[in-house]
Amino acid sequence: MLTKFESKSARVKGLAFHPVRPWICASLHNGVIQLWDYRVGTVIDRFEEHDGPVRGVDFHLHDPLIVTGGDDYKIKVWDYKLRRCLFTLLGHLDYIRTVQFHPNATQFPWILSASDDQTLRLWDFRKRTCLSVLTGHNHYVMCAAFHPSEDLIVSASLDQTVRVWDTTGLRKKQLGEPSGPNPMMGDSRQSAAASTAMNVQAELFGTNDVVVKYVLEGHDRGVNWAAFHPTLPLLASAADDRQVKLWRMSETKAWEVDTLRGHANNVSCCLFHPKQELVVSNSEDRSIRVWDVSKRVGVQTFRREGDRFWILAAHRSQNLLAAGHDSGMIVFKLERERPASAAGPGDKLYYVRGRELFCHDYARATGGSSGVDVPIASLRRVGQQAQTDGIGSGPRFLSYNMHNPKEGNVLVCSEVDGGCYELITFSLTNAGGSVTDGKRGSCLGPGVFLGSNRFAVLDRQKREIVVKNMNNETTKRVAAPVPNIDCLYDGGAPGRIILRADDRAVLFEVQSRRVLGELTAPKIKNVVWSPDGSKVALLCKYGVVIADRQLEQLCSIQDTVRIKSGAWDCSNSGGTNSNLFIYTTLHHVKYCLPTGDTGTIRTLDNPIYATRVVKDQLFCLDREARSRVLQIDTTEAKFKLALANKKYGQVMHLVRHSRLCGRAIVAYLQSKGFPEVALHFVRDPQTRFGLALACGNIEAAMECAFSLEQQNGPEGKTRDVWGQLGSEALRQGNHQVVEMSYQRKKDFDRLSFLYMLTGDTEKLRKMLKISNMRNDIMGRYHNALLLGDAAERVAVLEASGNLPLAYICANLHGLTEVAERIKVAIETQEGSVEGLMDKVSVGSKKGGRLLQPPTPIIRAGNWPTLEIKKTTLEDLSAADVDYEEEDEVAAATGPSATEWDDGFGDADEGVGTSGLGVDDDDFGGDDWGDDLDDLGDLGEPAAPAHVDEMAGLNEISDDAGFQMPAAGRPPAACWAANSSHAADHMAGGAASSAMQLLHRQIAASDFSNLKESMIGCYLGSTVSLPGIPGSGSIIIPLTRNDAGGHPGNDSLPRTSSTARSLVAGVRSGYKFFQGGKFNDAKATFTQVLSQIPVTVTDNRAEASEMKEMLEICREYITAIRIKAAMSAAGEDPVRSTELSAYFTHCNLQPVHLLLALRSAMGTAFKHKNFIVAASFARRLLELPDMKSERNADLRMKATKVLQKSEQMARNEHTLNYNENATFAIDCQEFMPIYSGDEHVKCSYCGSSYKGSAMKGKVCVTCGFCLVGVQTIGLVTGK
């Protein structure tokens, strides 16, 4: 048994596989119905409307429906997309044992139910009526089931009988088919009279649409289960007499074929295997037994301690079974489905199908086939079950001798009886004609050929490497070089093997007994060598490791699902030979390159096992060991490989002749430094703009900027685009584009300065006129100053009311008449001009000169440029004769120079502020002394999937035309669906999905520290309005996006924690820290840390502020913990000085850093570490706050310490501290982490830890996130 999934729950009484999706529905004895995804092992949904045990469950074949029956006498039909019960069928008078949809439910909307009221009932679930009541049993009916293809029903009862019912009459009645002419009836009037009589008889005595065809008697006690064979006229029944009976049916009778004995208690359930001639049964004796139908013997038994089995289910299309027991259920396979195969010389593949060894010749492919199968030899059955087709006795591994060109040698290994092998030798010229009888032996895992006449196997007892010749004689025994060897693989060369030991792979040379290489590869499943033997792919359970022939790792990739198989590309063209590895998972075909690049090629309907890759064809075997050919597109892989190998001609050919697209390709090219190639893929103007700037293509960037302006208008983001374009153009000296960018951005100050630098006085005068039209006083004066226009400057000063300045300016520039007029104006206002001219020049007046702008001699345009060569890609593409070069498309040009002069308007202004400053009025509390009694004991702290809502029900109505209305979505469900923020999910009560989001985003693990914040999100999103006495309160949801009216299904909750409240918390922490109340400060900063993940921001500014607060909290918590460690260090001079030094490297506010430096300076000086004390004194004196009068005493003290330390100029102790190096602080051990040291960081707060010891553990700073886990980071918006 291969267990694929196991769940723990109450007793499972009913099971049903979904026909398509990897789902299984389990009905429990406590009344709960669970919908599981057995592939990933998660509960998708739960239904809890039954009262009491639920014993029957089934999926509809096509519609999203589930039917259940329970001990509350009710049959319920559920829609798992709508996640609710659609309707209930009532009619049974006792417990309902089983329910089932008709196999052809689209044509026959029937439900079959069996009950303890001794009846079976057929229901029409569309009309929600009972079609027929089947009576005949005189005890509880334990089971009822439809035949997969015929009009038959089988039922089992505790009256010790199995009944087979014929539903042909009911089918004809539902389809409206005539029952055929009756020769006893004369004319139509007689037929009508007979029909009326039959209807009266049906009303009085019951319908005759369903009749009993067979009654099977043979069990000595009550029958618990009966099941049809999928294709043969066979029945199987299980009873309390501990027997499983097989029955055969014909057109007229049914009879017992055989009895299967072996169970030691009541047999609960049995069924036929859908793909093999097997019967599977389970019992209350805690076992599952597998029986061979043809041999009528048991072939396997699986036991479980302490749990009785109650139910079995089989998947319709896959080789999966499920069994329910007292404490849950298991989903399992009876045996592995991977066919044993190995590549042979040339175009051949050797594999095993059933008990035959075949050679598949690819070279003889015709039409759509992959090749021709040639049988080689028949394999014997081995082991204890040699007389039957025992489960698990098939071959597991197959190895072909590539070192022997004269004859074919194949090692076929299986896991029967602990492991065995069979050596088969055959002629290559006449395959299948001359086969040597196989030689056998015991081994562990696969065997490996070491040369043309010897092979190696692993001794399963001593774990030694046993070398044998072709006569199966042992020639050598070699001790394993490392312990715990459990498997051998081909080493890629004669005499070499790869050993698997725990999570390691060891390349071992048998002759010299040397270890040639070793690497880490967890749970290796297979080894695939490239055609030229230069590379090897180690297939692990959840990853692929690619190494060279010396087993030195080239790359390693990880996947989320199991790796099934892999093959190297063996194409002779395109450069992919031995460089492109194709591997398959359960549902995808993917590729991997030696550079570490990966990607998905296509999806799969069913799992396959890759055997060979040639160009765009993937040759593979399916689970039935049938050879297949799949078409794959490896263009993306070839593109990345050509780029990595610097084959730029091939790169440009693929760019121009392939349909490569997507953001992934663009991001890949940017990361590799080829933005000019990425321009060929992108059509979005915003993305093209960034790429054009990256490669310096001003023309393309300008074209994109105009497109964005047409789409978004001249304001908003377009202004930023023109600013970026202007900066790049200015860097390249393209003044025309700079001018146009400033005009589009309406950046008048920069534009005026540009005209002055380029000497364009005409446009500078236009700027003066524009400033005048805009009533921009500063702009007018600025432009007049740049032009040297004194009269204009005087006019600006006079118009702005600065008459004294206007008078001085007019006098200095000889404007006598204007000066006299201004003098009169000043005196009219009771002013005086006496002494104004004396204030003009404070220094020597002889050297004073008027400020005039320089006269432009050369009015320059763009910077002179040199003609550059084509890019490397285009140049090599033109030189490559293998690929044709297409004509280049001329780049679009921008507007003319005259167009650049138009379109001036008003400019917008904005001011940004920050609210995280420190009020430094108070310099510090008394607790900032040497004793830290106030610090106290500082101990270090240790998704449901989204289901699309249906607009309405699928035409499920009764005869009156009633259509059930669709239920509306509650606000809580909308909140979780509309947002990916954990706070919104928690506000809606979805704590599980909120915790999943936090785990994925910031690797949150310990949610005890987040409990208070998360409960606050839930409680703060609703208001409870008390109602009248005796009634419940009304819960009113609070939304944050209801400014324009009720948002409906787009609503989002109002959260209790805001950025403003967090800012207040940070400021409160500052006050506690400054006052020396470190316990209160740490508690405050820790609380802010726990509230940040559940705070939703409204804009980018708040998001940036949140991340800034996160860093502040981390730094202050670390500083407080270091302060506590300083107290714990006691009289240790080295550690005390080191900790005080680290304390000063925390990113604190300046006023707090002053306190830290003061303390560190005193500690270092006290312990005679004068060099370090001098550095602290210098840093202290450099602080701006030291210049204030209140710090005069401290400034004097620091100066004395600096002088004394510079005189002594030595350190008494050797410290682990380098003041000149940049380092981070290990938040666990409080040690420096210098650049280049291995370290890991907290996924949330960013705390650093040296080495990898803390990887996977909870961060000691924040207290709830894991260290060293790669995540997307903190999400602050919805």
Secondary structure, 3 states (H helix, E strand, C coil): CEEEEEEECCCEEEEEECCCCCEEEEEECCCCEEEEECCCCEEEEEECCCCCCEEEEEECCCCCEEEEEECCCEEEEEECCCCEEEEEEECCCCCEEEEEECCCCCCCCEEEEEECCCEEEEEECCCCEEEEEEECCCCCEEEEEECCCCCEEEEEECCCEEEEEECHHHHHHHHCCCCCCCCCCCCHHHHHHHHHHHHHHHHHHCCCCCEEEEEEECCCCCEEEEEECCCCCEEEEEECCCEEEEEEECCCCEEEEEEEECCCCCEEEEEECCCCCEEEEEECCCEEEEEECCCCEEEEEEECCCCCEEEEEECCCCCCEEEEECCEEEEEECCCCCCCEEECCCCEEEEEECCEEEEEEHHHCCCCCCCEEEEEEECCCCCCCCCCCCCCCCCCEEEECCCCCCEEEEEEEECHHHCEEEEEEEECCCCCCCEEEEEEEECCCCCEEEECCEEEEECCCCCCEEEEECCCCEEEEECCCCCCEEEEEECCCCCEEEEEECCEEEEEECCCCEEEEEEECCCEEEEEECCCCCEEEEEECCEEEEEECCCCEEEEEECCCCEEEEEEECCCCCCCCCCCEEEEECCEEEEECCCCCEEEEEECCCCCEEEEEECCEEEEECCCCCEEEEECCCHHHHHHHHHHCCCHHHHHHHHHHCCCCCHHHHHHHHHCCCHHHHCCCCCCHHHHHHHHHHCCCHHHHHHHHHHHHHHHCCCCHHHHHHHHHHHHHHHHCCHHHHHHHHHHHCCHHHHHHHHHHHCCHHHHHHHHHHHHHCCCHHHHHHHHHHHCCHHHHHHHHHHCCCHHHHHHHHHHCCCHHHHHHHHHHHHHCCCCCCCCHHHCCCCCCCCCCCCCCCCCCCCCCCCCCCCCCCCHHHHHHHHCCCCCCCCCCCCCCCCCHHHHCCCCCCCCCCCCCCCCCCCCCCCCCHHHCCCCHHHCCCCCCCCCCCCCCCCCCCCCECCCCCECCCCCCCHHHHHHHHCCCHHHHHHCCCHHHHHHHHHHHHCECCCCCCHHHHHHHHHCCEEEECCCCCCCCEEEECECCCCCCCCHHHCCECCCCCHHHHHHHHHHHHHHHHCCCHHHHHHHHHHHHHHHHHCCCCCHHHHHHHHHHHHHHHHHHHHHHHHHHHHHHCCCHHHHHHHHHHHCCCCCCHHHHHHHHHHHHHHHHHCCEHHHHHHHHHHHHCCHHHHCHHHHHHHHHHHHHHHHHHHHCCECCCCCCCCCCCEEEECCCCCEEECCCCEEEECCCCCEEECCCCCCCECCCCCCEEECCCCCCCCCCC
